Amino acid sequence: MIAYRPGRKLTWMLAMLVLLLAMMLLAFSVGQFPIAPSTVLKVAGWRLFGIGQPSPAAVEAALWNIRLPRVLAAVLIGAALSSAGAAYQAMFRNPLVSPDILGVSAGAGLGAALAIFFGLPMLLVQGIAFLGGLIAVAMVCVVAALVRRHEPTLVLVLAGVAVSALLGAGISLLKLLADPYTQLPTITFWLLGGLNTIVGSDLLTATPLLVAGLLPLVLLRWRINLLSLGDEEAASLGIAVAPMRWTLIAAATLCTAAAVSLAGIIGWVGLVVPHIARLLVGPDFRQLLPASLLLGGSFLLAADTLARTLAPIELPLGILTAFVGVPCFLLVLARHGAER
């Protein structure tokens, strides 16, 4: 059994931060145009602090205009998805809950598929995907509000499953109707997730949304501990359970919708990473949230680096996260079962 001492938690936090920085340096260095880590640091020193001398224009363009937006997007999206997953798992008191439990991924996928089907530009594809995710969760919340005779958490989950199935059917219909030579490949690749189209303007649009979703989770992280005890216990400790639950749902949905609209549907990050973080720092959400942030950024950045370097063509990110996430999840599950 792991003893979750404060010193041990701080050590793990520092190790996660070092891992994230190392993964960022590696992501900047590898690719079709390899760049030495020392050169990466020189460019960063010159650009950020005016230290040293400028590097060749091609090197600076590759790092600053191509790899920097992609690396930052991977870190932000991984952090957002893992934080949303940790919040949902604590709120629903179920370790098998993921950020798309309320249909946000299916709604964003349907919105993006519709935009691609009608030939809209990528900026509108991302915007409609974001709105689709929010509308899907709103539908789930309306259904849950209308059903008052059952336990609220159970109704939310079941409504999310039903709405996700309905929206998934809509996606399948659009794929059937789409042009098989132009529209269908674009829809399929978007649904599998990827960061190959990320540019600086995408970050400027999505970062405020991601931060707006993460901020309530950070500010309310100690109350999430109380909410995970159960509705009656949390209410007895002075927590307004229903407003707190809806606030957390809104924040986690905003994180997930913004992430999916930017990179497509990327599974397993929000399910696996909180498990690993919980194993390292314990279930206290005050430490679990920053650990999930750091590990989520590292996990998705590692997957994206593999996606663009393993093969001559870029692999869909959702495939790699599944290949890595499923074994990790099974390993954590087996270890947890052995400890119990």
KANORHU-V148924 format. One record per backbone hydrogen bond with DSSP energy under -1.0 kcal/mol. NH is the residue of the N-H (numbers start at 1). CO is the residue of the C=O. If there is no record, write none. Layout:
nh,co
NH,CO
NH,CO
//
This chain:
nh,co
5,3
9,5
10,6
11,7
12,8
13,9
14,10
15,11
16,12
17,13
18,14
19,15
20,16
21,17
22,18
23,19
24,20
25,21
26,22
27,23
28,24
29,25
30,26
35,29
40,36
41,37
42,38
43,39
44,40
45,41
46,42
47,43
48,44
49,45
51,45
60,56
61,57
62,58
63,59
64,60
65,61
67,62
68,63
71,67
72,68
73,69
74,70
75,71
76,72
77,73
78,74
79,75
80,76
81,77
82,78
83,79
84,80
85,81
86,82
87,83
88,84
89,85
90,86
91,87
92,88
94,89
97,94
101,98
103,100
107,103
108,104
109,105
110,106
111,107
112,108
113,109
114,110
115,111
116,112
117,113
118,114
119,116
120,115
125,121
126,122
127,123
128,124
129,125
130,126
131,127
132,128
133,129
134,130
135,131
136,132
137,133
138,134
139,135
140,136
141,137
142,138
143,139
144,140
145,141
146,142
147,143
155,151
156,152
157,153
158,154
159,155
160,156
161,157
162,158
163,159
164,160
165,161
166,162
167,163
168,164
169,165
170,166
171,167
172,168
173,169
174,170
175,171
176,172
177,173
178,174
184,179
186,182
187,183
188,184
189,185
190,186
191,187
192,188
193,190
194,263
198,195
203,199
204,200
205,201
206,202
207,203
210,206
211,207
212,208
213,209
214,210
215,211
218,214
219,215
220,216
224,220
227,223
228,224
229,226
230,227
234,230
235,231
236,232
238,235
239,234
241,239
244,240
245,241
246,242
247,243
248,244
249,245
250,246
251,247
252,248
253,249
254,250
255,251
256,252
257,253
258,254
259,255
260,256
261,257
262,258
263,259
264,260
272,268
273,269
276,272
277,273
278,274
279,275
280,276
281,277
282,278
287,284
288,284
289,285
291,287
292,288
293,289
294,290
295,291
296,292
297,293
298,294
299,295
300,296
301,297
302,298
303,299
304,300
305,301
306,302
307,303
308,304
310,306
315,307
317,193
318,192
320,316
321,317
322,318
323,319
324,320
325,321
326,322
328,324
329,325
330,326
331,327
332,328
333,329
334,330
335,331
336,332
337,333
338,334
339,335
340,336
//
